[in-house]
Amino acid sequence: MSTEGDKRPEVLYIEPHPILRAILHEALPDLNIDTAESVDEGREKINRRVEEHVEMPYDLIVLETSDPNSEPGIKLVDELKDSDATKNIPILVHTTDDNDFHREYLRKKGVKGYLVKGPDTDTLPQRIRDITRGTE
């Protein structure tokens, strides 16, 4: 979470593709963007902040739910939304998986949005800004 002296929202971006991670950093220079290459690495970063008793570990988590080299991101969403320490962190899914069942399941879990890579990628930076500003 942002500290008193640094009011920039903190976003954890869990994305296996380095080019997409770099593009997001470039598109949102006014945010503190922490990145993870896999769901497992993202989980470790979140757990570390929870263990350090950070009240709100991140202002937003953006994740890919269908990384073939990692555990499914849907499982991480379930864990986060079922934990008292992380259930209030907004989550935005940015995925290659254009799946209506997953979209509806994640909506019911409280995910703020489900963007499909390709058609929805251009809207990702604005959605992140809207959620971190509370204007979404």
N, C-alpha and C positions, 0 to 999 in steps of 0.2 A: 504494500500500500504506500502511497505517497507520504513522505515525511513532512513535518511542519515547514521546513525550508525549501522543499521541492514539491510543488503542488501538481506536477505533471502526473496524470493517471498512469498506472502501471498495468500493462497488458502482457499476458503470457500467450505467445503464439506457438502452438504445437503444430509443426509443419515439416514433413520429411524433405521437401524440395528447397535447397539453398537459394535458388533464384527467387522463389516466392517470398522467402524470409527477407531477402535483401530488398525486394520491391516494397514490401510493407514498411520496412525501416525508412526507406527513402520517401514514401508517400506520407508518413506520419512522424516527422521529425520532432513534433511538439509532445510526443508521448514517450514514456519509458517503456520500451518494448524488450521484453526478455523472451528468448526463443528456446525451443526444445526441438530436437530432431525426431523424437518419438514420443508416444504416449507414456512409455516407461520413464523417460527422462523428464517429461512434464510432471508426472506424478511425484517423482523425487523432489523436484523444485517446490511443488506445492506443499508436500509433506515437511520439507525442511522449514518452510516459513510457518507452518502450523506448529511445529515443534518449538520454534523460537517465540511462540505466542504472539505472532503478528495478528492483530485483530481481523484485518481483511487482507488475506495473503495477496490478492490481485484485485484490481478494479474490474477486470474482464479477462476471460480465457477464451481464446479463439482456437479451435482445433479441427483437424482433419479426422474424420471418423473412420476412414476406410484405407489407412496405410497398410499395404500388404506385408510390410516388414515389421509390423508392430502389433501389439494387442489392439483389439478394436476400441476406438475412442468412445463408443457407446457405453462400454463398461466403465470407463473413467467418468463419464457423465453421471451414470448411476451412483458411483461411489461418492462423487462430489455432492450431489443433490440429497444423498441419504446421510451425510455427515453434518452434525451441528456446526462444526468449525468452517465448513466450506459451502453450505447450502445456499447462502445468499450471494455468492459470487456469480455475476451474470456470465452466461456461456453463449458464444456464437459459433455455430458450426459452419465451416467452409470446406466443402468436400466434393469429391468426384462422384459420389454416390447419390444419384438422383432417384431416390427411393421413397415413394409415398408412405410406406409403412414406417420407415425410420423417421421420416419427417414428422409424422403424426405422433409417434412414440416420444420423440425428443421434445416436441411441443408440450405434450402432457407432463413431461418431466420438468418443464419450466425453462427450456432453452429459449433465448431471446430471438434467435433467428436461425434459418437454415439456408445457406447460400450454396449454390452449385457452382463449382469452378467452371469457368468458361462464360456461360451466360450471365452469371451474377458477380463475377470477379470485379468488375469496374465499380460496383457499389460497396465493396468491402471496406475501404477506408472511411467512407461516409457513415456506414452503419456503426463502425467502431467509434467514431467521433460522437455520434448520437447517443450511443449507450453510455460511454464514459462521461458525457456531459449531462446525462439524465434527461435528454430531450427525445428519447426514442419512445 
